[in-house]
Amino acid sequence: QVHLQQWGAGLLKPSETLSLTCAVYGGSFTGYFWSWIRQAPGKGLEWIGEIDHAGSTNSNPSLKSRLTMSVDTSKNQISLKLTSVTAADTAVYYCAREGTLTMYYMDVWGKGTTVTVSS
Amino acid sequence: EIVLTQSPDFQSVTPKEKVTITCRASQSIGGNLHWFQQKPGQSPKLLVKYASQSFSGVPSRFSGSGSGTDFTLTISSLETEDAATYYCHQSKSLPYTFGQGTKLEIK
């Protein structure tokens, strides 16, 4: 059964870089798209972006200029970096398996990483 | 960007009641609409994929319908464990988007 484990720094100061990693265990990594989603405190879900096993990415235009996503197929891991963070980036960040070209829905989610941006 | 608008934002319901949540898309998304349930402190869980296909392991009281711009999630007989926030999500076009959420409270 596929399991996603995610980690990263939980407390950042404004202007620092947010860095998160998500590891995939127990299932296939290649052939899938993997996504990042975030949820600000008390708010709804926001799609950040996606990456496939080959490193092809798509991202939310609202974050694109600050966002870098990468993949390490040797470790079955994806990573996210978001530069120049502000308090508005405070959120729970989730990784999720987004699907394949023929079955495109988020069926497996990580537990989430809480990121707080505060001076 | 496709905007998904859910209604209602909040509903207080009694057990065994039938619940209907709607999701309207700002443009046609075909059947590329999925429903999630999120309980406090937990990750979202997939309930329905492609508008009407129940996801594996989801209780049969959850069902979805609709296509194009108008979609519905129905809980046929509400149970206390269904207290949660429900989100619709479109995977038709980038950037993918979510509805604002519908919070169900059990009376």
Chai-1 contact restraints between the chains, C-beta under 6 A:
chainA,res_idxA,chainB,res_idxB,connection_type,confidence,min_distance_angstrom,max_distance_angstrom,comment,restraint_id
A,G44,B,F98,contact,1.0,0.0,6.0,A-B,restraint_1
A,G44,B,Q100,contact,1.0,0.0,6.0,A-B,restraint_2
A,G44,B,G101,contact,1.0,0.0,6.0,A-B,restraint_3
A,L45,B,Y87,contact,1.0,0.0,6.0,A-B,restraint_4
A,L45,B,F98,contact,1.0,0.0,6.0,A-B,restraint_5
A,W47,B,P95,contact,1.0,0.0,6.0,A-B,restraint_6
A,W47,B,Y96,contact,1.0,0.0,6.0,A-B,restraint_7
A,N58,B,L94,contact,1.0,0.0,6.0,A-B,restraint_8
A,N60,B,P95,contact,1.0,0.0,6.0,A-B,restraint_9
A,Y94,B,S43,contact,1.0,0.0,6.0,A-B,restraint_10
A,Y104,B,S91,contact,1.0,0.0,6.0,A-B,restraint_11
A,Y105,B,H34,contact,1.0,0.0,6.0,A-B,restraint_12
A,Y105,B,K49,contact,1.0,0.0,6.0,A-B,restraint_13
A,D107,B,L46,contact,1.0,0.0,6.0,A-B,restraint_14
A,W109,B,S43,contact,1.0,0.0,6.0,A-B,restraint_15
A,K111,B,S43,contact,1.0,0.0,6.0,A-B,restraint_16
A,G112,B,S43,contact,1.0,0.0,6.0,A-B,restraint_17
